[in-house]
């Protein structure tokens, strides 16, 4: 979380930023000797990011993830056609995921529903 805070303070040119915390919410991760510092850091993070916390230990939780993302060539530019390969995985009960490509807040073709394996 400290690294996210450092990055958020350095990169302050974006108007809306999101921080997603995905964990199993074990007591040992949150109730530590530095709990007060952790709580203060959480308040600082909330000033920089829209923070969403997902407790993956609850029954029925699921997570879709892009495990690998790479361009098909060594040169990627916004004014040229580019091709990327993405490896999508699903964890938990949800079987389908939606992959959406975006550039400068504009949706690009080539995404859609996938069936992660």
C-alpha positions in Angstrom: 0.0 0.0 0.0 2.9 2.3 0.6 4.1 1.8 -3.0 0.7 2.6 -4.3 0.7 5.8 -2.2 4.1 6.8 -3.5 3.0 6.2 -7.1 -0.2 8.1 -6.6 1.6 11.1 -5.2 4.1 11.1 -8.0 1.6 10.6 -10.8 -0.9 13.4 -10.0 -1.8 14.3 -13.5 -4.8 12.0 -13.8 -8.1 13.2 -12.5 -9.6 9.9 -11.5 -7.5 7.0 -10.2 -8.6 3.7 -8.7 -6.9 1.4 -6.3 -8.3 -2.1 -6.0 -7.2 -4.2 -2.9 -7.8 -7.9 -3.4 -7.0 -10.1 -0.4 -8.3 -12.8 1.9 -8.7 -10.3 4.8 -6.9 -12.5 7.3 -6.7 -10.9 10.7 -2.9 -11.3 10.6 -2.7 -9.0 7.6 -4.6 -6.1 9.1 -4.2 -6.4 12.9 -0.5 -5.9 13.2 1.8 -3.8 15.5 1.7 -1.1 12.8 -2.1 -1.0 12.7 -2.4 2.7 13.5 0.1 3.6 10.7 -1.8 1.3 8.3 -5.1 3.1 9.2 -3.4 6.5 8.6 -2.1 5.2 5.3 -5.6 4.2 4.3 -6.8 7.7 4.9 -4.0 9.1 2.7 -4.7 6.6 0.0 -8.4 7.7 0.0 -7.2 11.2 -0.8 -5.4 10.1 -3.9 -7.5 7.1 -5.1 -11.0 5.8 -5.2 -10.3 2.7 -3.1 -12.2 -0.5 -3.4 -11.5 -3.5 -1.1 -12.5 -7.0 -2.2 -12.5 -9.6 0.6 -11.9 -12.8 -1.4 -12.4 -15.1 1.6 -16.2 -14.6 1.5 -18.2 -17.5 -0.1 -19.0 -16.9 -3.7 -16.2 -14.5 -4.4 -14.5 -14.6 -7.8 -11.8 -12.7 -9.7 -11.0 -12.4 -13.3 -7.4 -11.5 -14.2 -5.2 -10.7 -17.1 -2.2 -12.9 -16.4 -0.1 -11.8 -19.4 -0.4 -8.9 -21.8 2.1 -8.4 -24.5 2.3 -6.6 -27.9 2.8 -8.7 -31.1 5.7 -6.4 -32.2 8.3 -4.2 -30.5 6.8 -0.9 -31.6 3.4 0.2 -30.2 2.0 3.6 -31.3 -1.4 5.2 -31.0 -1.6 6.2 -34.7 -0.8 2.7 -36.0 -2.6 -0.6 -35.9 -1.3 -2.6 -33.0 -2.0 -6.2 -32.0 -1.8 -7.5 -28.4 -2.1 -11.0 -26.9 -3.8 -11.3 -23.5 -4.0 -14.4 -21.3 -7.3 -14.3 -19.3 -7.9 -16.4 -16.2 -10.9 -16.8 -14.0 -10.7 -17.7 -10.3 -13.8 -18.6 -8.3 -17.3 -19.3 -9.5 -17.6 -17.0 -12.5 -16.7 -18.7 -15.7 -16.8 -15.8 -18.3 -14.9 -12.6 -18.4 -15.2 -9.5 -20.6 -12.0 -8.2 -22.1 -12.2 -4.5 -23.2 -9.4 -2.7 -25.0 -9.3 1.1 -24.4 -7.1 4.0 -25.5 -7.5 7.5 -24.2 -10.9 6.5 -22.6 -12.1 5.2 -26.0 -13.2 1.6 -26.4 -11.3 -0.2 -29.2 -12.4 -3.2 -31.2 -11.2 -6.7 -30.5 -12.5 -7.4 -27.0 -15.5 -9.4 -25.9 -16.6 -12.3 -23.8 -14.0 -15.0 -23.1 -14.1 -18.3 -21.3 -11.0 -18.3 -19.1 -9.4 -21.7 -18.5 
